[in-house]
Amino acid sequence: MDEVRYITRFEDDFPDKLRFIPGCPSGIYVKGELPDPDKKTVAIVGARACSEYGRKMAEYFASHLAAAGVQIVSGLARGIDGIAQRAALEAGGTSFGVLGCGVDVVYPKENEEIYKMIQGHGGLISEHPLGTAPLGKNFASRNRIISGLCDILLVIEARLKSGTSITVNDALEQGRDIFAVPGRLTDGLSAGCNKMISEGAGVALRPDDILKALGLLCEEPVSAMPEGRKPGSEYKGISLKRFSLSSKEKLVYDCLDLYPKSVDELIRTSRLSVSEVVRHLTSLCIKGAAKECARSNYIRVG
């Protein structure tokens, strides 16, 4: 899979989806394969410095869409991009990374494993010659190719002003459908997504929302929201079995979420004493069921 092809926009192999976008590249370098034109494609983009909530949502949507036969396109960047692409590949799907450097350049280095995986189950694409360094100006321009290759653009966590907004604007200009995963109104990382929804973007609550928009029918519904449960019901997920929690540890665990919660919040919700909450939080962290993501703020893991 080391061979690199250069395909001009006048050749038959050049993707039709790209051929007619504003600012169509004169040609693209390809390492691996190009997206199958007969299959649906979703681009998943979002924050580089994502939260645990963003990570879980990227894994949730990408894995289920890939399992349903949807091709996943992104920028192989740190954060949402790389997380979604890894999840798609691990689900047995295909993924395509559009780079802001040469296809022979691994960037960021932390995604080198995904870079290698993708060549056997998808491909790497760039309009830049081999050896081109990952310069900032290249990443803004490559976004039009990410959106250009997709049928639907899915945004998972984005601030009001971010690089993701460039991809959204490109997608709008290209006539692509846009969906966004909502978040808390007080969360800056979800402010961009919430604003997109208020302005008319589709609301992505489950992968089924995307599959329906693509016109794909699922024989069975996709799995429930990660760690999801009805309010007041007993949690019977895999995490409790794996972590072997005591009754009070389970109580504290059930009060945690993918969004950070302070010790004070956990005390109010669990109605346990300060010492009990702190003791059980420490135990949960040791067992890998919880994580302190900021001083005295904790999230659920698993």
C-alpha positions in Angstrom: 0.0 0.0 0.0 3.1 2.3 -0.4 2.2 3.3 -4.0 1.0 6.8 -4.4 -1.2 7.8 -7.4 -1.8 11.3 -8.7 -5.2 11.7 -10.4 -6.1 14.9 -12.3 -9.7 16.2 -12.3 -9.9 15.3 -16.0 -9.3 11.5 -15.4 -12.1 9.1 -15.0 -10.9 8.0 -11.5 -11.3 11.5 -10.1 -14.2 11.5 -7.6 -17.3 13.0 -9.3 -18.3 14.5 -5.9 -15.2 16.7 -6.0 -15.3 17.4 -9.7 -18.1 19.9 -9.4 -17.3 21.7 -6.1 -16.2 25.4 -6.1 -12.4 25.5 -6.1 -12.1 21.9 -7.4 -8.5 20.8 -6.9 -6.6 20.3 -10.2 -5.6 16.9 -9.0 -5.2 14.7 -5.9 -2.6 12.4 -4.5 -4.0 9.1 -3.2 -2.3 6.5 -1.0 -4.6 3.5 -0.8 -8.1 3.7 -2.2 -10.7 6.4 -3.0 -14.2 6.3 -1.6 -16.6 4.0 -3.4 -19.0 6.2 -5.4 -21.7 3.7 -5.0 -21.7 3.9 -1.2 -22.9 6.6 1.1 -20.3 8.8 2.8 -20.4 10.8 6.0 -17.7 13.3 7.0 -17.3 13.5 10.8 -15.5 16.6 12.1 -15.2 18.5 15.4 -13.0 19.8 18.1 -9.3 18.8 18.4 -9.4 19.3 22.2 -12.6 17.4 22.7 -14.2 16.4 25.9 -15.0 12.8 27.1 -18.6 13.4 25.9 -17.3 14.3 22.4 -15.0 11.2 22.4 -17.9 8.9 23.2 -20.2 10.5 20.7 -17.5 10.3 17.9 -17.0 6.6 18.7 -20.8 5.9 19.0 -21.7 7.5 15.6 -18.7 6.4 13.6 -18.8 2.8 14.7 -22.5 2.4 14.0 -22.4 4.2 10.7 -19.4 2.2 9.6 -21.1 -1.0 10.6 -24.0 0.0 8.5 -21.7 0.3 5.4 -21.3 4.0 5.5 -17.8 5.3 4.5 -16.3 7.8 7.0 -14.2 10.7 5.8 -12.3 13.1 8.1 -9.1 15.0 8.4 -7.1 12.5 10.5 -6.5 15.3 13.0 -6.2 14.9 16.8 -9.5 14.9 18.6 -12.9 14.1 17.0 -11.4 13.4 13.5 -9.0 10.7 14.5 -11.3 9.2 17.2 -14.1 8.8 14.6 -11.8 7.3 12.0 -10.3 4.8 14.4 -13.8 3.8 15.6 -14.9 3.3 12.0 -11.9 1.1 11.2 -12.3 -0.9 14.4 -15.9 -1.5 13.5 -14.8 -3.2 10.3 -15.6 -0.2 8.1 -13.7 2.0 5.7 -12.3 5.5 6.3 -10.6 8.1 4.2 -8.2 10.8 5.6 -7.9 14.1 3.8 -4.6 15.6 4.7 -3.2 19.2 4.9 0.2 17.8 4.0 1.7 15.2 1.6 0.1 11.7 1.8 3.6 10.5 2.8 3.7 12.7 5.8 2.3 11.4 9.1 0.6 14.3 11.0 -0.1 14.4 13.9 2.4 11.7 15.0 0.0 10.5 17.7 -2.3 9.2 14.9 0.4 7.2 13.1 -1.3 4.0 14.0 -4.6 5.2 12.3 -2.5 6.4 9.4 -1.2 2.9 8.8 -4.6 1.2 9.5 -6.4 3.4 7.0 -4.3 2.4 4.0 -5.6 -1.2 4.2 -9.2 -0.2 4.8 -9.6 3.1 2.9 -7.1 5.7 1.8 -5.2 8.9 2.3 -5.9 11.9 0.1 -4.2 15.3 -0.4 -4.0 17.9 -3.1 -0.4 18.7 -1.9 2.7 17.2 -3.4 4.7 14.5 -1.6 6.8 15.8 1.2 4.6 18.9 1.8 4.8 19.9 5.5 1.7 20.3 7.6 1.3 24.1 7.3 -1.6 25.9 8.8 -2.9 27.4 5.5 -3.2 23.9 4.1 -5.7 22.7 6.7 -8.2 25.4 6.0 -8.1 24.7 2.2 -8.3 20.9 2.7 -11.7 21.2 4.5 -13.5 21.8 1.2 -12.3 18.4 0.0 -13.5 16.7 3.3 -17.0 18.2 2.8 -16.8 17.7 -1.0 -16.4 13.9 -0.7 -19.4 13.4 1.7 -23.1 13.1 1.4 -23.6 14.4 4.9 -21.4 16.4 7.2 -21.7 15.5 10.9 -20.3 17.9 13.5 -19.4 16.6 17.0 -18.3 19.3 19.4 -17.3 22.7 18.0 -16.8 26.1 19.6 -18.5 29.2 18.1 -15.3 30.2 16.4 -13.3 27.2 15.2 -11.8 25.5 12.1 -14.9 23.3 12.0 -17.0 26.3 10.9 -14.8 26.6 7.8 -15.8 23.0 6.8 -19.5 23.8 7.6 -19.4 26.8 5.3 -17.7 24.8 2.6 -20.4 22.1 3.0 -23.2 24.7 2.7 -21.7 26.1 -0.4 -21.5 22.6 -1.9 -25.1 21.8 -1.1 -24.3 19.1 1.5 -26.6 18.2 4.3 -25.3 19.2 7.8 -26.1 17.5 11.1 -24.8 18.3 14.5 -24.7 16.5 17.9 -26.3 18.8 20.5 -24.7 19.5 23.9 -25.3 21.4 27.1 -26.1 25.1 26.7 -23.4 26.0 29.2 -20.6 23.9 27.4 -18.4 26.0 25.2 -17.4 23.0 23.2 -21.0 22.4 22.2 -21.8 26.1 21.5 -21.0 25.8 17.8 -23.2 22.6 17.4 -26.1 24.1 19.2 -25.9 27.3 17.1 -25.9 25.2 13.9 -29.0 23.4 15.0 -30.7 26.7 15.9 -29.9 27.8 12.3 -31.4 24.7 10.6 -28.8 21.9 10.8 -30.2 18.5 11.4 -30.2 17.2 15.0 -28.2 14.0 15.4 -29.4 12.2 18.4 -28.7 8.6 17.2 -26.9 7.1 14.1 -30.4 6.2 12.9 -31.0 9.9 12.3 -28.1 9.9 9.8 -29.0 6.6 8.2 -32.6 7.8 7.6 -31.3 11.0 6.0 -29.0 8.9 3.7 -32.0 6.7 2.7 -30.5 3.6 4.3 -32.7 1.1 6.0 -31.5 -0.8 9.1 -32.9 -4.3 9.7 -32.5 -3.6 13.4 -32.2 -0.4 15.4 -28.7 0.6 16.4 -27.7 0.2 20.0 -28.8 2.6 22.6 -26.9 5.7 23.6 -23.6 4.8 25.4 -24.2 4.4 29.1 -27.8 5.3 28.4 -30.6 4.4 30.9 -34.0 5.7 31.8 -34.1 8.1 34.8 -34.5 6.2 38.0 -33.9 2.8 36.5 -31.2 0.4 37.7 -28.1 0.5 35.6 -27.2 -2.9 34.3 -24.5 -2.1 31.8 -21.2 -3.9 31.2 -19.3 -1.4 33.2 -20.7 -2.6 36.6 -19.8 -6.2 35.8 -16.4 -5.3 34.7 -15.6 -3.0 37.6 -17.3 -5.2 40.4 -18.6 -2.2 42.3 -20.0 -2.2 45.8 -23.5 -0.8 46.4 -22.2 2.7 47.4 -19.6 2.8 44.7 -22.4 2.0 42.2 -24.5 4.8 43.7 -21.6 7.3 43.1 -20.9 5.8 39.7 -24.5 6.2 38.6 -24.3 9.9 39.6 -21.4 10.5 37.2 -21.8 11.4 33.5 -19.7 12.0 30.4 -19.8 15.7 31.4 -17.6 16.6 34.4 -19.3 16.8 37.8 -17.9 18.4 40.9 -17.7 16.7 44.3 -20.4 19.0 45.6 -22.7 18.0 42.8 -22.1 14.3 43.6 -22.7 14.9 47.3 -26.1 16.5 46.5 -27.1 13.8 44.1 -26.0 10.8 46.0 -26.9 12.2 49.5 -23.7 10.6 50.9 -21.3 12.4 53.2 -18.3 14.2 51.9 -15.9 11.6 53.2 -18.0 8.8 51.6 -18.1 10.4 48.2 -14.4 11.2 48.2 -13.5 7.7 49.3 -15.7 6.0 46.7 -14.5 8.4 44.0 -10.9 7.4 44.8 -11.9 3.8 44.6 -13.7 4.3 41.2 -10.6 6.1 39.8 -8.3 3.3 40.9 -10.6 0.7 39.3 -10.7 2.7 36.1 -14.5 3.4 36.3 -14.0 7.2 36.8 -11.5 9.9 36.0 -10.6 13.3 37.4 -10.6 15.5 34.4 -10.1 18.8 36.3 -9.5 19.6 40.0 -12.3 17.9 41.9 -14.3 17.3 38.8 -15.0 13.8 37.7 -16.4 11.9 34.7 -17.6 8.3 34.1 -15.3 6.0 32.2 -16.3 2.7 30.5 
